[in-house]
Amino acid sequence: MFAIAKFNTTYQIYYNVTETGKTHVKFVINQKNNLSVVYATDFGLSINETKLENIKVLDEGTPVKADVIKSLNQTSITFPFSSKVVGKDKLHTFTIEYDTPDITTKSGNTWQIDIPRLDQDENVTAQTVILTVPTGFSVPAYIDPKPDVVNGNIYYFSGNKISNKSISAVFGKTQYYRGKLDYHLTNNDSSKTRMEIALPPDTSYQTVLIKSINPPPININFDNDGNLLASYDLLSKEKKDISVEIIFRLDFLPKPSKSQPPDSLLSKSSIWNFDHSVFSSPELSSLKTPKSIYDFVSDKLKYDYEKLNRERPGRVPAAESLINYRSAICTDFTDVFVSLARKAGIHSRELQGFAITQNPDLKPLSLTQDVLHAWPEYFDKAKSTWIQVDPTWANTTRGIDYFNKLDFNHIVFVIHGENSEYPLTAGAYKNGLKTKDISIEPTEIVDFPAPKFTLQFVKQEGENVLIEIKNLGGSSFYGSLRSDETSYLEKLETWVSVPPLFTKTISLKVRNTPYFGNINSRAIIYLNGARYDTGVSIGSASNQALLLSGIGGFLAVVAFWARHLHLRRQKQKTSLYR
């Protein structure tokens, strides 16, 4: 926005959100002359929306034709005044109105409203924002800054709290999405090989329910970052197409972590190379907190919309992204954040996944496979949880807050902590095919069933009994495991993670063994308080030793008699031909 310095300007801005999610915006602007012989001839306003409809400008009630110019993530509206308001302290009133889908996002049963900040202008002496949402909206789960007044479904903001600051509100605490993911594998080797795909993991904000995997994998395991890796065996030159149906539940508030992150998430790598000299510059020395790092990255780096139109960019080290800060995409923002956080001793890692955006000018998607995005997360020790932030979208939306709250539009497909580039995200398993492999859409509330398990005795190994726990449900299980002490088994208390639709093997210590033979007993295990049990067979260690020694003795006797018979035959042959 620009205005002549000889005036005081006040704004009243009305945002009226409709049931469809489209927002009607109305600026009521008053300019007061500070001099008697100067008057304004024209006016211009730059706003952070790019999809505008039904633009209307009135100067003292008279319609005025406006010039509208869109550039990257902004729109400029300029127009000449039809009336000349002359005289000191004379007031000039005009209005600008339009409809836009860029303010409000409706996803399933949740709404998110992001009102961008206005550019700073020393001539603006007062600003008021009035936000009206559809009737029936509940109290927002998050709103910042806090409104001065709330009157039913109308929220009033004014004063310094909205000066050069965006307004964000979230209505609803949980959102559900239904997804279909396709993966394409090819074994180009001359022999059979095992390959794996990454299924979307649980995070502090996200819970996953796998409805089906076709064909079923050989196994599913967790890696150290919590990724779900499904394994498949492929014959030489074999191709395999895999389809996964999945439900995502996204919570607005993050869940606490059951464990502290390892120090490996403070380490440098070829991508997160914070040992490079560029990270020793004076402007970086004071960046010690996640917020200061987020502010620096979102302000310093400049998003390069043209970079994606050129040849597909390769992933570059964070130092190079920082040096070439005027040409950045989401991976650059993320890698610089992770590097600075780790340099400051803050555990951090990269997330890649599916981001939902209705306007890629404001919220661009930078990874080229399907519609993918990258953003970082850091570990908050005080809250004992992982916090996701998005400095890329903070930059492209010119200040929308993606630090204190994320949104319901970020769905994680992979976590990159110990390895900056593996595993590959869903949507990247194409093998040269030009296919759309990701389909995500909002859905109504889905019941996530309570976990159910079966237990099966596997075998005894010395003083340990191995028991296989099978997760019958489609959600990963992270929880407490407790076993009762019995006459033959010791008590166990621990935390376990069991992948969906697959198994986890645990070991129970044998307390007593029978003197001879085997004894049939039962192992009683509680998973998050629910009781399960299975029969076990416990044998004596001495019995096992006796059995082994008996087998060894038998083999020795057999060997002795075989040698004895061989010598007798040799003796007979010698006597015959003497």
VOZAMAR-744257 format. One line per field, with one value per residue (C-alpha): residue in one letter; x, y, z. Coordinates in nm, 2 decimals, padded with zeros to 4 digits. Example, Ala and Ser with C-alpha at 12.3 -4.5 7.8 and 13.67 -1.06 7.14 Angstrom:
# residues 2
rest <- A,S
px <- 01.23,01.37
py <- -00.45,-00.11
pz <- 00.78,00.71
***
This chain:
# residues 578
rest <- M,F,A,I,A,K,F,N,T,T,Y,Q,I,Y,Y,N,V,T,E,T,G,K,T,H,V,K,F,V,I,N,Q,K,N,N,L,S,V,V,Y,A,T,D,F,G,L,S,I,N,E,T,K,L,E,N,I,K,V,L,D,E,G,T,P,V,K,A,D,V,I,K,S,L,N,Q,T,S,I,T,F,P,F,S,S,K,V,V,G,K,D,K,L,H,T,F,T,I,E,Y,D,T,P,D,I,T,T,K,S,G,N,T,W,Q,I,D,I,P,R,L,D,Q,D,E,N,V,T,A,Q,T,V,I,L,T,V,P,T,G,F,S,V,P,A,Y,I,D,P,K,P,D,V,V,N,G,N,I,Y,Y,F,S,G,N,K,I,S,N,K,S,I,S,A,V,F,G,K,T,Q,Y,Y,R,G,K,L,D,Y,H,L,T,N,N,D,S,S,K,T,R,M,E,I,A,L,P,P,D,T,S,Y,Q,T,V,L,I,K,S,I,N,P,P,P,I,N,I,N,F,D,N,D,G,N,L,L,A,S,Y,D,L,L,S,K,E,K,K,D,I,S,V,E,I,I,F,R,L,D,F,L,P,K,P,S,K,S,Q,P,P,D,S,L,L,S,K,S,S,I,W,N,F,D,H,S,V,F,S,S,P,E,L,S,S,L,K,T,P,K,S,I,Y,D,F,V,S,D,K,L,K,Y,D,Y,E,K,L,N,R,E,R,P,G,R,V,P,A,A,E,S,L,I,N,Y,R,S,A,I,C,T,D,F,T,D,V,F,V,S,L,A,R,K,A,G,I,H,S,R,E,L,Q,G,F,A,I,T,Q,N,P,D,L,K,P,L,S,L,T,Q,D,V,L,H,A,W,P,E,Y,F,D,K,A,K,S,T,W,I,Q,V,D,P,T,W,A,N,T,T,R,G,I,D,Y,F,N,K,L,D,F,N,H,I,V,F,V,I,H,G,E,N,S,E,Y,P,L,T,A,G,A,Y,K,N,G,L,K,T,K,D,I,S,I,E,P,T,E,I,V,D,F,P,A,P,K,F,T,L,Q,F,V,K,Q,E,G,E,N,V,L,I,E,I,K,N,L,G,G,S,S,F,Y,G,S,L,R,S,D,E,T,S,Y,L,E,K,L,E,T,W,V,S,V,P,P,L,F,T,K,T,I,S,L,K,V,R,N,T,P,Y,F,G,N,I,N,S,R,A,I,I,Y,L,N,G,A,R,Y,D,T,G,V,S,I,G,S,A,S,N,Q,A,L,L,L,S,G,I,G,G,F,L,A,V,V,A,F,W,A,R,H,L,H,L,R,R,Q,K,Q,K,T,S,L,Y,R
px <- 00.00,00.12,-00.03,00.08,00.28,00.06,-00.24,-00.35,-00.51,-00.74,-00.87,-01.17,-01.15,-01.44,-01.39,-01.72,-01.67,-01.95,-02.07,-01.88,-01.55,-01.53,-01.47,-01.61,-01.36,-01.44,-01.18,-01.34,-01.05,-01.05,-00.79,-00.77,-00.58,-00.30,-00.25,-00.50,-00.36,-00.28,-00.52,-00.48,-00.52,-00.49,-00.45,-00.29,-00.33,-00.11,-00.28,-00.17,-00.44,-00.42,-00.76,-00.99,-01.35,-01.61,-01.37,-01.55,-01.41,-01.63,-01.50,-01.74,-02.01,-01.91,-01.79,-01.43,-01.25,-00.94,-00.62,-00.56,-00.22,-00.12,00.25,00.36,00.19,00.04,-00.23,-00.21,-00.52,-00.47,-00.72,-00.76,-00.99,-01.30,-01.35,-01.09,-01.11,-00.93,-00.89,-00.71,-00.87,-01.11,-01.20,-01.20,-01.38,-01.35,-01.41,-01.25,-01.45,-01.38,-01.45,-01.16,-01.11,-00.76,-00.86,-01.05,-00.98,-01.25,-01.14,-01.40,-01.52,-01.25,-01.20,-00.88,-00.88,-00.56,-00.59,-00.25,-00.09,-00.09,00.24,00.37,00.28,00.38,00.06,-00.17,-00.28,-00.55,-00.66,-00.96,-01.04,-01.39,-01.42,-01.76,-01.79,-02.09,-02.33,-02.29,-01.91,-01.77,-01.51,-01.19,-00.93,-00.67,-00.68,-00.39,-00.39,-00.66,-00.96,-01.05,-01.42,-01.62,-01.99,-02.14,-01.98,-01.82,-01.45,-01.31,-00.94,-00.77,-00.47,-00.11,-00.17,-00.26,-00.01,00.21,00.07,-00.14,-00.45,-00.50,-00.79,-00.86,-01.21,-01.21,-00.95,-00.93,-00.95,-00.97,-00.85,-00.89,-00.61,-00.49,-00.12,00.03,00.39,00.58,00.88,01.11,01.40,01.66,01.91,01.99,01.89,01.61,01.62,01.43,01.30,01.10,00.85,00.78,00.42,00.31,00.41,00.25,00.37,00.30,00.01,-00.08,-00.23,-00.25,-00.50,-00.40,-00.71,-00.54,-00.21,-00.23,-00.03,00.06,00.43,00.67,00.72,00.67,00.92,01.00,01.33,01.49,01.29,00.96,00.90,00.70,00.90,00.71,00.94,00.88,01.07,01.11,01.25,01.50,01.34,01.01,00.78,00.54,00.26,00.14,-00.18,-00.24,-00.57,-00.52,-00.70,-00.52,-00.63,-00.47,-00.49,-00.44,-00.24,00.07,00.09,00.38,00.66,00.73,01.10,01.37,01.53,01.88,02.19,02.21,01.95,02.20,02.46,02.58,02.55,02.63,02.30,02.28,02.64,02.64,03.01,03.05,03.20,02.89,02.72,02.98,02.87,02.78,02.41,02.37,02.56,02.25,02.01,01.97,01.60,01.36,01.16,01.47,01.58,01.23,01.21,01.55,01.49,01.14,01.27,01.62,01.54,01.34,01.11,01.19,00.88,01.07,01.31,01.05,00.99,01.35,01.51,01.42,01.66,01.86,01.89,02.18,02.36,02.22,02.53,02.47,02.10,02.21,02.46,02.21,01.93,01.75,01.66,01.50,01.23,01.08,01.37,01.61,01.40,01.38,01.74,01.87,01.63,01.74,02.11,02.07,01.87,02.12,02.41,02.23,02.18,01.81,01.71,01.55,01.46,01.29,00.94,00.82,00.46,00.14,00.03,-00.31,-00.33,-00.60,-00.36,00.00,00.09,00.05,00.13,00.36,00.44,00.79,00.87,00.79,00.64,00.26,00.19,00.45,00.61,00.89,00.89,01.09,01.01,01.21,01.19,01.05,01.21,00.98,00.67,00.85,00.71,00.79,00.67,00.62,00.67,00.67,00.91,00.84,00.47,00.55,00.76,00.52,00.21,00.41,00.38,00.11,00.20,00.33,00.53,00.28,00.03,00.06,-00.27,-00.47,-00.31,00.03,00.02,00.36,00.47,00.83,01.06,01.42,01.62,01.92,01.93,01.85,01.74,01.61,01.35,01.18,00.84,00.52,00.48,00.85,00.82,00.75,01.02,00.98,00.60,00.40,00.13,-00.07,00.01,-00.14,-00.51,-00.61,-00.95,-01.12,-01.37,-01.61,-01.51,-01.37,-01.36,-01.01,-01.07,-00.89,-00.59,-00.63,-00.36,-00.29,00.00,00.19,00.47,00.77,01.04,01.27,01.63,01.83,01.69,01.45,01.11,01.02,00.66,00.53,00.27,00.06,-00.12,-00.45,-00.54,-00.43,-00.28,00.07,00.08,00.30,00.23,00.32,00.37,00.36,00.38,00.28,00.54,00.46,00.62,00.83,00.86,00.99,00.80,00.86,00.76,00.86,00.74,00.68,00.60,00.41,00.36,00.01,-00.10,00.24,00.43,00.68,00.88,00.95,01.16,01.05,01.31,01.27,01.26,01.25,01.29,01.17,01.44,01.35,01.13,00.91,00.64,00.34,00.27,00.11,00.25,00.01,00.08,-00.10,-00.08,-00.20,-00.39,-00.57,-00.50,-00.37,-00.22,-00.07,00.06,00.44,00.66,00.95,01.23,01.51,01.85,02.01,01.76,01.87,02.24,02.17,01.99,02.27,02.53,02.32,02.30,02.68,02.74,02.51,02.70,03.03,02.91,02.79,03.12,03.31,03.12,03.14,03.52,03.53,03.33,03.55,03.87,03.72,03.64,03.99,04.13,03.91,04.03,04.40,04.36,04.19,04.46,04.76
py <- 00.00,00.35,00.69,01.05,01.16,01.46,01.26,01.04,00.72,00.49,00.15,-00.05,-00.39,-00.63,-01.01,-01.19,-01.56,-01.74,-02.10,-02.20,-02.08,-01.78,-01.45,-01.11,-00.84,-00.47,-00.19,00.13,00.39,00.74,01.00,01.32,01.62,01.75,02.06,02.30,02.32,01.95,01.69,01.32,01.24,00.86,00.56,00.21,-00.10,-00.42,-00.72,-01.08,-01.25,-01.34,-01.49,-01.19,-01.17,-00.90,-00.61,-00.28,00.06,00.35,00.71,00.90,00.66,00.70,00.39,00.42,00.19,00.03,-00.12,-00.46,-00.62,-00.96,-01.04,-01.36,-01.38,-01.03,-00.82,-00.45,-00.23,00.13,00.39,00.77,00.97,01.11,01.39,01.64,01.68,02.01,02.17,02.10,01.83,01.75,01.38,01.17,00.83,00.55,00.17,-00.13,-00.46,-00.81,-01.18,-01.43,-01.79,-01.72,-01.61,-01.92,-02.29,-02.54,-02.91,-03.15,-03.05,-02.79,-02.43,-02.22,-01.84,-01.65,-01.28,-01.14,-00.84,-00.50,-00.35,-00.10,00.26,00.55,00.73,00.47,00.60,00.34,00.00,-00.22,-00.56,-00.71,-01.09,-01.25,-01.63,-01.84,-01.88,-02.21,-02.20,-02.32,-02.14,-02.14,-02.39,-02.12,-01.75,-01.51,-01.23,-01.24,-01.03,-00.72,-00.81,-01.12,-01.08,-01.42,-01.50,-01.16,-01.09,-00.74,-00.66,-00.32,-00.13,-00.22,-00.59,-00.61,-00.36,-00.54,-00.87,-01.14,-01.28,-01.66,-01.87,-02.24,-02.38,-02.75,-02.97,-03.28,-03.34,-03.67,-03.75,-04.06,-04.15,-04.39,-04.42,-04.62,-04.74,-04.89,-05.12,-05.27,-05.51,-05.44,-05.68,-06.02,-06.19,-06.19,-05.89,-05.74,-05.38,-05.16,-04.87,-04.61,-04.60,-04.28,-04.28,-04.16,-03.82,-03.60,-03.45,-03.74,-04.09,-04.34,-04.62,-04.85,-05.00,-05.23,-05.30,-05.49,-05.71,-05.76,-05.71,-05.97,-05.76,-05.41,-05.26,-04.92,-04.74,-04.52,-04.21,-04.40,-04.45,-04.76,-04.96,-05.24,-05.51,-05.70,-05.97,-05.92,-06.17,-06.06,-05.80,-05.83,-05.53,-05.49,-05.23,-05.17,-04.99,-04.87,-04.74,-04.52,-04.29,-03.99,-03.83,-03.49,-03.33,-02.96,-03.01,-03.23,-03.54,-03.58,-03.81,-04.12,-04.09,-03.83,-03.79,-03.94,-03.72,-03.84,-03.57,-03.31,-03.43,-03.27,-03.45,-03.38,-03.19,-03.04,-02.91,-02.65,-02.69,-02.48,-02.14,-01.96,-02.07,-01.88,-01.54,-01.28,-01.26,-01.63,-01.61,-01.50,-01.77,-01.99,-02.06,-02.23,-01.90,-01.69,-01.96,-01.97,-01.59,-01.57,-01.84,-01.72,-01.36,-01.42,-01.68,-01.57,-01.82,-01.87,-01.95,-01.98,-02.24,-02.51,-02.41,-02.47,-02.81,-03.01,-02.88,-03.13,-03.13,-02.91,-02.87,-02.62,-02.40,-02.36,-02.27,-02.01,-01.86,-01.85,-01.73,-01.54,-01.86,-02.10,-02.37,-02.56,-02.81,-02.51,-02.34,-02.67,-02.77,-02.43,-02.45,-02.80,-02.71,-02.39,-02.58,-02.86,-02.61,-02.45,-02.79,-02.83,-03.17,-03.12,-03.31,-03.28,-03.39,-03.46,-03.52,-03.40,-03.04,-02.92,-02.58,-02.40,-02.14,-02.24,-01.87,-01.83,-02.18,-02.34,-02.71,-02.76,-03.13,-03.23,-03.58,-03.54,-03.25,-03.27,-03.04,-03.03,-02.86,-02.91,-03.00,-02.95,-03.12,-02.90,-03.03,-02.83,-02.98,-03.31,-03.32,-03.26,-02.93,-02.88,-02.54,-02.42,-02.13,-02.16,-02.08,-01.81,-01.64,-01.69,-01.57,-01.27,-01.34,-01.59,-01.77,-02.12,-02.13,-02.12,-02.33,-02.54,-02.63,-02.93,-02.92,-03.09,-03.47,-03.64,-03.93,-03.97,-03.84,-03.76,-03.75,-03.99,-03.99,-03.67,-03.85,-04.19,-04.33,-04.20,-04.04,-04.18,-04.03,-04.09,-04.46,-04.41,-04.59,-04.34,-04.37,-04.05,-04.14,-03.97,-04.19,-03.98,-03.91,-03.74,-03.60,-03.48,-03.73,-03.74,-03.86,-04.22,-04.45,-04.56,-04.90,-04.99,-05.22,-05.59,-05.85,-06.22,-06.38,-06.69,-06.88,-06.92,-07.11,-07.12,-06.99,-07.08,-06.88,-06.68,-06.75,-06.58,-06.46,-06.31,-06.03,-05.98,-05.64,-05.72,-05.36,-05.10,-04.85,-04.87,-04.95,-04.76,-04.84,-05.01,-05.38,-05.57,-05.94,-06.11,-06.30,-06.67,-06.98,-07.01,-06.66,-06.33,-06.00,-05.76,-05.39,-05.20,-04.99,-05.16,-05.05,-05.29,-05.21,-05.23,-05.58,-05.73,-05.87,-05.79,-06.06,-06.00,-06.20,-06.31,-06.43,-06.78,-06.79,-07.16,-07.46,-07.82,-08.07,-08.31,-08.28,-07.98,-07.81,-07.64,-07.30,-06.97,-06.62,-06.34,-06.00,-05.67,-05.42,-05.08,-05.25,-05.51,-05.87,-06.13,-06.48,-06.77,-07.11,-07.17,-07.47,-07.44,-07.70,-07.76,-07.62,-07.94,-08.14,-07.95,-08.01,-08.38,-08.40,-08.24,-08.46,-08.76,-08.68,-08.62,-08.96,-09.14,-08.99,-09.09,-09.45,-09.46,-09.32,-09.58,-09.88,-09.75,-09.73,-10.07,-10.23,-10.05,-10.19,-10.54,-10.53,-10.40,-10.69,-10.94,-10.81,-10.83,-11.19,-11.29,-11.16,-11.25
pz <- 00.00,-00.07,00.03,00.01,00.32,00.38,00.50,00.80,00.68,00.88,00.78,00.87,00.70,00.70,00.63,00.59,00.55,00.36,00.40,00.09,00.22,-00.01,00.18,00.10,00.18,00.22,00.29,00.42,00.40,00.54,00.45,00.64,00.49,00.70,00.48,00.32,-00.03,-00.09,-00.21,-00.32,-00.69,-00.68,-00.44,-00.45,-00.24,-00.25,-00.10,-00.04,-00.23,-00.60,-00.68,-00.67,-00.81,-00.83,-00.76,-00.69,-00.60,-00.48,-00.43,-00.21,-00.34,-00.70,-00.89,-01.01,-01.26,-01.11,-01.26,-01.12,-01.16,-01.03,-00.96,-00.80,-00.46,-00.46,-00.63,-00.68,-00.71,-00.82,-00.92,-00.97,-00.74,-00.91,-00.65,-00.52,-00.15,-00.06,00.28,00.61,00.82,00.53,00.52,00.21,00.22,-00.04,-00.04,-00.21,-00.22,-00.37,-00.32,-00.27,-00.18,-00.05,00.30,00.42,00.38,00.45,00.48,00.59,00.93,00.99,00.88,00.87,00.83,00.75,00.71,00.57,00.71,00.53,00.43,00.68,00.61,00.84,00.73,00.87,01.21,01.29,01.17,01.26,01.14,01.17,01.10,01.06,01.03,00.96,01.25,01.43,01.44,01.77,01.97,01.77,01.87,01.79,01.72,01.71,01.80,02.06,01.95,02.15,02.14,02.05,01.98,01.88,01.54,01.50,01.61,01.64,01.62,01.65,01.78,01.77,01.80,01.43,01.31,01.05,01.18,01.02,01.19,01.20,01.33,01.33,01.39,01.47,01.64,01.42,01.05,00.86,00.51,00.29,00.06,-00.21,-00.28,-00.56,-00.57,-00.87,-00.81,-01.07,-01.01,-01.27,-01.12,-01.26,-00.94,-00.68,-00.45,-00.16,-00.20,00.03,00.02,00.28,00.41,00.58,00.95,01.27,01.39,01.68,01.48,01.26,01.31,01.03,00.97,00.69,00.54,00.28,00.11,-00.21,-00.26,00.10,00.19,00.32,00.63,00.78,01.01,01.18,01.11,01.37,01.26,01.29,00.92,00.82,00.57,00.38,00.22,-00.11,-00.28,-00.66,-00.91,-01.17,-01.40,-01.22,-01.19,-00.90,-00.86,-00.50,-00.39,-00.04,00.10,00.40,00.65,00.81,01.13,01.19,01.53,01.58,01.91,01.90,02.11,02.36,02.26,02.47,02.42,02.38,02.04,01.98,01.95,01.59,01.51,01.61,01.36,01.04,00.70,00.33,00.31,00.66,00.65,00.92,00.96,00.64,00.69,00.57,00.90,01.10,00.97,01.24,01.15,01.24,01.58,01.77,01.63,01.94,01.95,01.71,01.67,01.59,01.33,01.18,01.15,00.99,00.74,00.64,00.60,00.45,00.18,-00.12,-00.29,-00.66,-00.85,-01.17,-01.03,-01.08,-01.44,-01.52,-01.53,-01.22,-00.95,-00.75,-00.38,-00.28,00.06,00.30,00.28,-00.09,-00.03,00.22,-00.02,-00.31,-00.07,-00.35,-00.54,-00.29,-00.29,00.00,00.04,00.07,00.34,00.52,00.50,00.62,00.92,01.01,00.98,01.19,01.45,01.48,01.50,01.79,01.96,01.88,01.75,01.41,01.09,00.76,00.67,00.31,00.22,00.07,00.13,00.04,-00.12,-00.32,-00.44,-00.53,-00.57,-00.20,-00.08,-00.35,-00.38,-00.48,-00.51,-00.86,-00.80,-00.78,-00.54,-00.27,-00.02,00.24,00.58,00.91,01.26,01.59,01.93,02.21,02.53,02.75,02.59,02.51,02.16,01.80,01.66,01.29,01.12,00.77,00.69,00.32,00.34,00.60,00.33,00.03,00.23,00.36,00.73,00.79,01.12,01.06,01.38,01.66,01.46,01.15,00.99,00.87,00.53,00.60,00.56,00.63,00.40,00.53,00.81,00.72,01.04,01.04,00.66,00.47,00.15,00.24,00.24,-00.07,-00.02,-00.17,-00.52,-00.60,-00.68,-01.05,-01.25,-01.53,-01.54,-01.58,-01.34,-01.07,-00.77,-00.48,-00.42,-00.09,-00.01,00.31,00.47,00.75,01.10,01.08,01.37,01.45,01.62,01.94,01.88,01.89,01.91,01.91,02.09,01.98,02.14,01.90,02.09,02.38,02.34,02.64,02.93,02.72,02.58,02.25,02.19,01.87,01.91,01.60,01.55,01.38,01.31,01.06,01.31,01.46,01.83,02.07,02.43,02.75,02.78,03.11,03.18,03.50,03.70,03.70,03.85,03.54,03.38,03.52,03.52,03.24,03.20,02.89,02.59,02.25,01.90,01.68,01.31,01.16,01.03,01.13,01.42,01.70,01.88,02.25,02.49,02.84,03.09,03.22,03.60,03.67,03.46,03.51,03.62,03.34,03.03,02.93,03.12,02.96,03.11,03.01,02.95,03.05,02.88,02.92,02.63,02.74,03.01,02.79,02.89,02.64,02.71,02.52,02.60,02.63,02.65,02.89,02.89,03.13,03.03,03.16,02.95,02.65,02.74,02.79,02.46,02.28,02.46,02.39,02.02,02.02,02.20,01.95,01.66,01.82,01.86,01.50,01.38,01.59,01.45,01.09,01.13,01.29,01.00,00.75,00.91,00.91,00.54,00.47,00.67,00.48,00.14,00.25,00.36,00.03,-00.19,00.02
***
